[in-house]
Amino acid sequence: MKRKKHKSPSRLRYEESHPVVSFRISQDLHDRFKEVLKCRDQSVVEFFKDALDKQQDGFSPGALVALPCCCCGEPMALNTKVNPAVKTVLKEAFKTWGHIECLKKRDKQVEGKQLPSTS
């Protein structure tokens, strides 16, 4: 019979004050999660804290602001500190911004087509 490994009092206090959160996810979700952490330059704990703050407050400083790509409409995440009232202003200011791939695709489609004259 195996004997239980002795844990120091400091280790027991640490484990009591820092419980483990564990769950299983699909490989696809795991890969997407890792990519988000890499893009945001965050640890899992930082991501979790941000998610809780956002859920609790409805908005957290430094949150990602999603604005639609002007070409495909898919959200683009901007990591910025904003007031929720500023979102409309940002949407207007960045309405011509898009994913690099979408802008290139749009420009290729426009090539060869004559744009209407403004005169």
Secondary structure as UniProt FT lines:
FT   HELIX           9..17
FT   HELIX           27..40
FT   HELIX           44..57
FT   TURN            61..62
FT   STRAND          64..68
FT   TURN            70..72
FT   STRAND          75..79
FT   HELIX           84..86
FT   HELIX           87..93
FT   TURN            94..96
FT   HELIX           100..110
FT   TURN            111..112
//
